[in-house]
Amino acid sequence: MTHRAVTRILPAQPAEDGAGVRLLRALGHQRQFRMDPFLMLDAFSSDNPDDYIAGFPPHPHRGFETVTYIVDGHMRHRDHLGNEGDLKAGGVQWMTAGRGIIHEEMPQQENGLLRGFQIWLNLPAADKMQPAHYRDIPAGSLAVAGLPEGGFIKLIAGTIPWATCPLQGPGQANPATQPLIADIRVMAGQAVDIPVPATHQVLVYVFEGRLDAEGQAVEAGHTVWFGAQGDTLHLAPTPDGADGVRVLLLAGKPLNEPVVQYGPFVMNTTEEIEQAMRDYRDGVLAQ
């Protein structure tokens, strides 16, 4: 087994979305900072309700999937299909926008910590106009493997061939992108090697502690990108990290297709974007 080499380390950028939710945008703030097939990664974390209470009122999507993972707190999802779900700590919401969906995501708390992630995962051209669908995945449905001293791997999507008991994610991900998404905590003095398919691009987002990236200390709020050569990711906290390190791992098979984005619409051509805008204006985007 060989480890994938670190190729770059980038800070997430402060941003606002929805009705004024403050967050860190780790992917997607500029076109060159996408990692095919992932379009965007937002991290939100605040115990100040002014940073999140306004939430994400009704808004449209077309052409991709959203994966929302709540680490702490409680949000509610509603959409035009009549779906309604409570997303609680440790749970995942997997929404395939397909040809169109209009939904809202609103905090169900007036104080306390709200922390989590939203991932935008592209769809192949052949699947962009499929019917929209939605799935709630409660925390108890996630596959979890224990690591020494209280560490863990929580698998949100994909498969990790872990020891004699492979970890299998609960979602049916698109076979074109084959996403691997996991929440991984490695405690002080420990390390873990995560197998990654040779076909996949991969990064991790550090959100607790500090990661030892080939001798460089990476603070929380940064992404670490890895090269294409190698079988595994080597993850370990810095030697002085008494509380270990926690990361969100994103890996996926690139689509290698054109990406044309206008706000919440992600298609392959300008003409398709213009059609999405007309459909939304005419009230037929989500029919």
N, C-alpha and C positions, 0 to 999 in steps of 0.2 A: 504494500500500500504506500502511495505517495500523497503528500499533502498539497493542496492547491495553494499557490503563492498569492500573497496580498498584492493587489495592483494599484489600489487607490483608497484613500480615506477622505470622506467628505462630511462636512457638518450639515445637519438639517437646517432649513431656513424657516424663521418665524413667518406665519401666515395667518390669515383669517378666512373662514369659509362659513357657509350657511348664513345665519342671521347674526354673525359676529363671533363664532366660536374660535377661540385662539388655539393654535396648534403649531406643531413643527412639521414641515413638509420635507421628508427625507428623500423622496423620489418625485419627479414630475414638475418641479418648479421651473425647470428649463428642459427643452427637448433633448439636449445632449445628456441629461441626467435621468433618462429612462433606462430600464434594463429589460429588454424584450424577453418575455411577453408582459412584464409588469409595467404599467403606465404611471402609477402613483402610489406612494406610501405616505399616509398622514399619521402622526402620533399626537394624541391629545392626553394631557395629564395636568389636572389642576384641582385643588380643593377650594378654589375661589369660585362661587357660583356665577359671578359676573363673566367668567371666562367661557362658560358653557351653557348657561341657563336658556339662552334664546334658541339653541338647537339648530336643526336643519329643517325648516318648513318645506311644504310640498315643492318638489323640483323633478325634472325629467332626466332620464338617461336613455341612451341607445348605443348598442354596439359592443358592450363589454360586460364584465362581471364585477360586482363589489363584494369584498369579503371583509366583514366588520368583526373584530375580536375585542371584547370588553374584558379588561384585566380587573378593574375595580369600578363599581357603580352599577347603574341601571338605566337603560334607554328603551324606548318603545318604537317599533316600526309599524307603519301603516302604508298601504299602497292602493292603487286604483283597482286592483284585482280583488280587493276585499280581504287581503291578508292582514293580520295584526299579530304582532308578537312582542313579548317582553324579552329583551336581551339583558341578561344578568351576568354578574361577575363570573368569568371563566367561559362564557358562552360565545357562540359564533353565529352570525347571520350571513348566509350565502345567497346572494341575489344575482340572477342572470337577467340583465336588462333586455338582452336580445333586441327585437325590433322596437321595443319601447315600454317604459314603465314610468309612472309618476308616484313618488313615495315621499314620506317624511320620516325623520328620525329625531325624536324629542327626548331629552333627559327626563327621567321620572324621579328626580330628587332635587331638592332645593338647597342642599348643602352637602358637604362631604366630598370625598375624592371621586372624580370621574377620570378614568384612565383606560386607554385602549388604542386601537389602530383601525384605520380603514385602508384597504388595499384595492386598487383598481387593476384588474387582470384582463388583458385583451382577449377578444374572441377572434378566431380565424374568419376570413371573409365569408366562407361558406356557411357560417353559423350566426353571423351578426343579425340576421333578420328572423331568427327563430322566435317562437312565442316566449314571452317573459315567464320566469318562474322563481320561486323563493323557498328557502328552507331555513328554519331555526335549528341550531345544533346546540343543545344544552351542554353545560360543562361536563356532566357525567358521561356523555357520549364520546368524549375525546380519549384517544389512546394515550396512556401515560406510562413512561418507563422511569423508574427511580435511578438516580445517580448517587454516588457516595456523599455522605455527610448532609443529605437533604436536598441535593440537586435533583433535576428532573428534565425530561423531554416530554412536552405536550404536543402531540401531532394534530395539526388542524387540517392538513391535506397531504395526500401522497403516501408513500411507503418508505420506511427505513428498515433495512434488514438488520434488526438489532438482536445480537446474540442468537439464542435459540428460539426467540419469540418475536418475529417481525412485527413492527408497528404499522398499523394500517389506519389511515385517516378516515373519518366518517363520511366525507362528501364524495359525490361522483363528479370528479373534475373533468374538464374537457380533455379528450385524448390528444388533441393537438398541442396543448400547452403542458400537460402533466405536472401541475404545480406541486411543489413540496414546500409546505409552510409549517413552521414549528416554533414554539416558545421554549427556550432552553436556558436552564439555570445551572451554572457550574460553580461549585463552592470553592472556597480558598484552599489552595494546595492541590487542587484536582485539575484534570483535563479530560476532554472527551473528543473522540474522532468520529465525525458524522459522515457516513458514506453518501456521496452525491453522484447521480448518473452522469456519465461522460457527456451526454447530450445537453446538459443543463448549464445555464448561466446562474450565478449565485452571489448573494451578498448577505450580510447580517447587519441588523440595526441594534446598536447597544442602547439599552434603556435603564439598566441598573448596573452600578459598579464600573469597573474599567477592564477592558479586554486587552490581553497581551497579543498584539499583532506582529509577530516576528520581532519581538523586542521593543516595539513601540506601544506605549500606553495610549489606548483609545478611550476617551471619556464618553459617558452617556450623551446621547443626542447626535451621534455620528454613525454613518454607514461605512462598512468595510467591504470592499469589492474584491473578488477573487478571480484569478486567471482560469483558463479553460483546461490546463493540464493538471492531472492528479485525480486521485480516487476519493479523497476525504477532505473535510474541513477540520483543522485542529483548533479547538476552542479552549481557552484557559484564561483565568483572570490574571491580572498583573501580580507579581510575587508579593507586593505589599497590600493586596486587596483582601482585607479581613472579611468582607461580606460576600466575596465571590463576584460573579458577573452574570448578567441576564441579557439575552439577545433574542430578537425575532429573526428567524432564518427565512429567506425567500429564495427559492430556486425554481427555474422553469425552463421548458424547451422553447427556444426562440421560434416565432412564426416567420420571421424574415419577410414580412409583408409591409406595404406602405401604411403609414399611420397619418391620418388627417384628423385633427381634433379641433373642435370648437366648443369650449366649455364642457357641458355634460354629454356631448355627442362625440363618439370616436368611430370613424369609418375608414375606408381605404382611398376615397377620392373626394375632391372638392364638391363634385356634383352630388354625391351621397350626403354630404353634410348639408348642402343647400336643401335637399329633399327632406332631411330630418327637421330642419328649421321650418319649412313650409308645413310639414305634417303637424308639428307642435303648434304652430300658429293657427292651423285649421282644426285643431282638436282631434286629429286622427292618429297621432304618434303612437298612442298606447292601445289602439283598437285591435 
